[in-house]
């Protein structure tokens, strides 16, 4: 979590919950007088642990349920289900880091350097992987709806092989800065766990990681999601089965609004602060305080997306709800009867291929 400006290092970290402390470091080189934080310590110590606790509980329950149900229907799991499983695993690992940040926000970092680096790396890999998986889901939906007749082979390739190269590998590589820069040290008033950059190159490192977060964590997957779903909307608005397609259109619009509604405000705050840090825009103490407040609250909104994912990508589906009921109403011995083999074939070929299946699969 970010604290006040230090002489030898700059404690920036837009790639972790260090924004959650609500403290954006302010350089003494810019202001003649110290620019005090805009948020009181009491607000930070109460608000952040509360929000992280709520997200943690909702994320554990929702994503845990998805993983449980997917485990029961292993033999009849479709390609869409595989993405949902990847997404729930990513979100589950993400929320598991929140208790550490909650304790850090409430008092100090009590977990040592090894856990400091480990929690940063887990946080980073799953923050990026969850957003990239959403982009893969939109690509899968695009192929299933727009190219329904000949989409099985490319969809299978994406879901079973490309996802590891396109999601998990880059997400893992992006944890290298955490391994190098994540450190624990005593600031005098508290112990912090965060990335610390060398003083002589701090602005370069900070700017690189700011733009990395914006591009990889929002812009690129956001463009893929928006493009694919807009094409899907155009496709679904044509032809027959108006009632079914209206339902699918509604779901598509909800997916778009939730993604951009959760992440856009947070990334706008990061972008404005990056411009301020680099001196691209006129800087002032009031501007820094406004950015601090903006990022403090929009970060919590962005994190809530991992709680919404099980609802948007699983619970809205008719097939998932039936599978969940079966999973909790049958024993393990009878779980093979949960989804008959014939229905599984129909689901993977017909249900996911037709445009109306966007809602049901």
C-alpha positions in Angstrom: 0.0 0.0 0.0 1.3 3.4 -0.9 2.6 5.8 1.7 4.2 9.2 1.6 7.1 10.2 -0.7 10.5 8.7 0.1 13.8 10.2 -1.0 15.3 7.0 -2.5 12.3 5.3 -3.9 8.8 6.1 -5.2 6.1 3.9 -3.9 3.8 3.6 -6.9 1.9 0.5 -7.8 -1.1 0.7 -10.1 -0.7 -3.0 -10.7 -1.8 -4.0 -7.2 -4.0 -2.9 -4.4 -1.6 -0.2 -3.3 -4.1 2.2 -4.8 -6.5 0.8 -2.2 -4.7 2.6 0.6 -5.9 5.8 -1.0 -2.4 7.3 -0.7 -0.8 8.5 -3.9 2.8 9.6 -3.2 3.5 13.2 -3.9 7.0 14.4 -4.8 8.5 17.2 -2.8 10.1 18.4 -6.0 6.8 19.4 -7.4 5.2 21.2 -4.4 6.8 23.8 -2.2 4.7 22.6 0.7 3.7 19.0 1.4 0.3 18.1 -0.2 -1.6 16.3 2.5 -3.6 13.2 1.8 -7.2 13.9 1.0 -8.6 10.8 2.8 -8.3 10.3 6.6 -6.6 7.2 8.0 -9.9 6.2 9.6 -11.7 6.1 6.3 -8.9 3.9 4.8 -8.7 1.6 7.7 -12.5 1.0 7.8 -13.5 1.3 4.2 -10.9 -1.0 2.6 -11.1 -4.0 4.9 -14.9 -3.8 4.7 -14.9 -3.7 0.9 -12.2 -6.4 0.6 -14.1 -8.6 3.1 -17.3 -8.3 1.1 -15.6 -9.1 -2.2 -13.7 -12.0 -0.6 -16.9 -13.6 0.7 -18.9 -13.1 -2.5 -16.0 -14.2 -4.7 -15.3 -17.3 -2.7 -19.0 -18.4 -2.7 -19.7 -17.5 -6.3 -16.5 -18.8 -7.9 -16.3 -21.8 -5.6 -19.8 -22.8 -6.7 -18.9 -22.6 -10.3 -15.8 -24.7 -9.9 -17.8 -27.3 -7.9 -20.5 -27.5 -10.5 -18.0 -27.7 -13.4 -16.3 -30.6 -11.5 -19.6 -32.5 -11.4 -20.2 -32.1 -15.1 -16.7 -32.9 -16.2 -17.7 -35.4 -18.9 -20.3 -33.1 -20.5 -18.3 -29.9 -20.1 -18.5 -27.7 -23.2 -15.8 -25.3 -24.5 -17.7 -22.4 -23.0 -17.7 -24.2 -19.7 -13.9 -24.6 -19.9 -13.5 -20.8 -20.1 -15.8 -20.4 -17.2 -13.7 -22.8 -15.2 -10.5 -20.9 -16.1 -12.2 -17.6 -15.2 -13.5 -18.8 -11.8 -10.1 -20.2 -10.9 -8.4 -16.9 -11.8 -11.0 -14.9 -9.8 -10.8 -17.3 -6.9 -7.1 -16.9 -6.6 -7.5 -13.2 -6.9 -9.9 -12.9 -4.0 -7.6 -15.1 -1.9 -5.1 -12.2 -1.8 -7.6 -9.7 -0.5 -7.4 -10.7 3.2 -3.7 -9.8 3.1 -4.4 -6.4 1.7 -7.2 -5.9 4.2 -4.9 -6.5 7.1 -2.3 -4.2 5.5 -4.8 -1.4 5.1 -6.1 -1.8 8.7 -2.8 -1.8 10.4 0.5 -2.8 8.7 2.2 -5.6 6.7 2.8 -8.5 9.1 3.6 -11.3 6.7 7.2 -10.9 5.7 8.9 -10.4 2.4 8.3 -13.9 1.0 4.5 -13.5 1.3 4.8 -9.9 0.1 6.4 -11.1 -3.2 4.1 -14.1 -3.4 0.9 -12.2 -2.8 1.9 -9.6 -5.4 2.6 -12.3 -8.0 -0.6 -14.1 -7.3 -2.5 -10.9 -7.5 -0.9 -9.8 -10.8 -1.2 -13.1 -12.6 -4.8 -13.5 -11.8 -5.8 -9.9 -12.3 -4.5 -10.0 -15.9 -5.6 -13.6 -16.6 -9.2 -12.9 -15.6 -9.5 -9.9 -18.0 -7.8 -11.8 -20.8 -10.1 -14.8 -20.3 -13.1 -12.4 -20.7 -11.6 -11.5 -24.1 -11.3 -15.2 -25.0 -14.9 -15.8 -24.0 -16.0 -13.0 -26.3 -14.0 -14.6 -29.1 -15.6 -17.9 -28.4 -19.1 -16.4 -28.5 -18.3 -14.6 -31.7 -17.3 -17.9 -33.4 -20.3 -19.8 -32.0 -22.8 -17.2 -33.1 -21.4 -15.6 -36.3 -19.6 -18.7 -37.7 -21.8 -21.4 -36.2 -21.4 -24.0 -39.0 -17.6 -24.3 -39.0 -16.5 -22.9 -35.7 -16.0 -26.2 -33.7 -12.3 -26.7 -34.7 -11.0 -23.2 -34.0 -13.1 -22.9 -30.8 -11.6 -26.2 -29.5 -8.1 -24.9 -30.4 -8.7 -21.7 -28.5 -10.2 -23.3 -25.4 -7.7 -26.2 -25.0 -4.4 -24.8 -26.3 -4.2 -21.1 -27.2 -5.7 -20.0 -23.9 -2.5 -21.1 -22.1 -0.3 -19.1 -24.5 -2.7 -16.2 -24.8 -3.7 -15.9 -21.1 -1.7 -17.7 -18.5 1.8 -17.3 -20.1 1.6 -13.5 -20.5 0.0 -13.1 -17.1 2.8 -15.1 -15.5 5.5 -13.1 -17.4 3.9 -9.9 -16.1 4.7 -11.0 -12.5 8.4 -10.6 -13.1 8.4 -7.0 -11.9 6.8 -8.1 -8.7 9.6 -10.6 -8.2 12.1 -7.8 -8.7 10.6 -4.8 -7.1 8.2 -6.0 -4.4 9.8 -5.3 -1.1 9.0 -4.9 2.6 10.5 -2.1 4.6 9.7 0.1 7.6 8.7 3.7 6.8 8.7 4.7 10.5 5.0 4.7 11.1 4.2 1.3 9.5 5.7 -1.6 7.6 4.8 -1.6 3.9 4.7 -4.2 1.2 4.8 -2.8 -2.3 6.9 -2.2 -5.4 9.8 0.2 -4.9 11.7 1.7 -7.8 15.2 3.2 -7.9 15.1 6.9 -7.4 17.0 7.8 -10.6 14.7 5.9 -12.9 11.5 5.9 -10.9 9.4 7.9 -13.4 10.4 5.7 -16.2 9.5 2.5 -14.3 6.3 4.0 -13.0 5.1 5.2 -16.5 5.9 1.8 -18.1 3.9 -0.1 -15.5 1.0 2.4 -15.6 0.7 2.0 -19.4 1.2 -1.7 -19.2 -1.7 -2.0 -16.8 -4.0 0.2 -19.0 -3.1 -1.5 -22.3 -2.9 -5.2 -21.2 -5.4 -5.0 -18.4 -8.1 -2.9 -20.1 -7.6 -1.4 -23.6 -6.6 -4.6 -25.6 -9.1 -7.0 -24.0 -11.7 -4.2 -23.9 -11.4 -3.7 -27.7 -11.8 -7.4 -28.3 -14.8 -7.7 -26.0 -16.5 -4.6 -27.5 -15.8 -5.6 -31.1 -16.9 -9.2 -30.7 -20.1 -8.4 -28.8 -21.1 -5.6 -31.2 -20.8 -8.0 -34.1 -22.8 -10.6 -32.1 -25.6 -8.0 -31.4 -25.8 -7.2 -35.1 -26.0 -11.0 -35.9 -28.7 -11.6 -33.3 -30.8 -8.7 -34.4 -31.3 -10.5 -37.8 -33.5 -13.4 -38.7 -36.2 -15.3 -36.9 -36.7 -16.4 -33.2 -37.1 -12.9 -32.1 -38.0 -13.8 -28.5 -35.0 -16.0 -28.0 -32.7 -13.5 -29.6 -34.1 -10.6 -27.5 -33.0 -12.6 -24.4 -29.6 -13.1 -25.8 -29.2 -9.5 -26.8 -30.1 -8.4 -23.3 -27.4 -10.7 -21.9 -24.9 -9.4 -24.3 -25.5 -5.8 -23.4 -25.3 -6.6 -19.7 -21.9 -8.2 -20.3 -20.6 -5.1 -22.1 -21.9 -2.6 -19.5 -20.6 -4.6 -16.6 -17.1 -4.9 -17.9 -16.7 -1.3 -18.9 -18.7 0.0 -16.0 -16.4 -1.8 -13.5 -13.0 -1.2 -15.2 -13.3 2.1 -17.2 -13.5 4.5 -14.2 -10.5 2.9 -12.5 -8.4 3.0 -15.7 -9.3 6.6 -16.4 -8.0 7.5 -12.9 -4.7 5.6 -13.6 -4.3 7.3 -17.0 -4.9 10.8 -15.6 -2.4 10.2 -12.8 0.1 8.9 -15.3 -0.2 12.1 -17.3 0.2 14.1 -14.1 3.3 12.1 -13.1 4.9 12.6 -16.4 4.1 16.3 -16.4 1.9 16.1 -19.5 -0.9 18.0 -17.8 -0.6 20.9 -15.3 -0.2 19.5 -11.8 -1.6 20.8 -8.5 -2.2 19.6 -5.0 -6.0 19.7 -5.6 -5.7 17.6 -8.7 -3.6 14.9 -6.9 -6.1 14.8 -4.1 -9.0 14.5 -6.5 -7.2 11.6 -8.4 -6.5 10.0 -5.1 -10.2 10.0 -4.1 -11.2 8.8 -7.6 -8.8 5.9 -7.6 -9.6 4.9 -4.0 -13.3 4.3 -4.7 -13.1 3.1 -8.4 -10.6 0.4 -7.5 -13.2 -1.2 -5.2 -15.7 -1.0 -8.1 -13.2 -2.7 -10.4 -12.5 -5.5 -7.9 -16.3 -6.2 -7.7 -16.1 -7.5 -11.3 -14.7 -10.8 -10.0 -17.9 -11.3 -8.0 -20.1 -10.5 -11.0 -18.3 -12.9 -13.3 -20.0 -16.1 -11.8 -23.4 -14.4 -12.2 -22.8 -13.1 -15.7 -21.0 -16.0 -17.2 -22.6 -18.9 -15.3 -25.7 -18.2 -13.3 -27.4 -16.5 -16.2 -27.1 -19.7 -18.2 -30.1 -22.1 -18.1 -27.8 -25.1 -18.5 -25.6 -24.1 -15.5 -28.6 -23.6 -13.2 -29.9 -27.1 -14.1 -26.4 -28.5 -13.6 -26.2 -26.8 -10.2 -29.5 -28.3 -9.0 -28.4 -31.7 -10.2 -25.0 -31.4 -8.5 -26.6 -30.6 -5.1 -29.5 -33.0 -5.4 -27.6 -36.2 -6.5 -24.9 -38.2 -5.0 -21.5 -38.7 -6.6 -22.5 -42.1 -7.6 -25.4 -40.9 -9.6 -23.7 -37.8 -11.0 -23.2 -39.5 -14.3 -27.0 -39.2 -14.8 -26.8 -35.4 -14.2 -26.5 -34.7 -17.9 -27.4 -37.5 -20.3 -24.9 -38.2 -23.0 -27.4 -37.3 -25.8 -28.0 -33.9 -24.2 -24.3 -33.3 -24.0 -23.9 -33.8 -27.7 -26.7 -31.5 -28.5 -25.2 -28.8 -26.2 -21.8 -28.8 -27.8 -23.0 -28.8 -31.3 -26.5 -27.2 -31.5 -27.0 -25.2 -28.4 -23.6 -23.4 -28.6 -23.8 -22.9 -32.3 -27.2 -21.3 -32.7 -27.4 -17.6 -31.9 -29.9 -18.1 -29.2 -27.5 -20.3 -27.3 -25.5 -17.3 -26.2 -27.9 -17.1 -23.2 -28.4 -20.8 -22.5 -24.9 -22.2 -22.8 
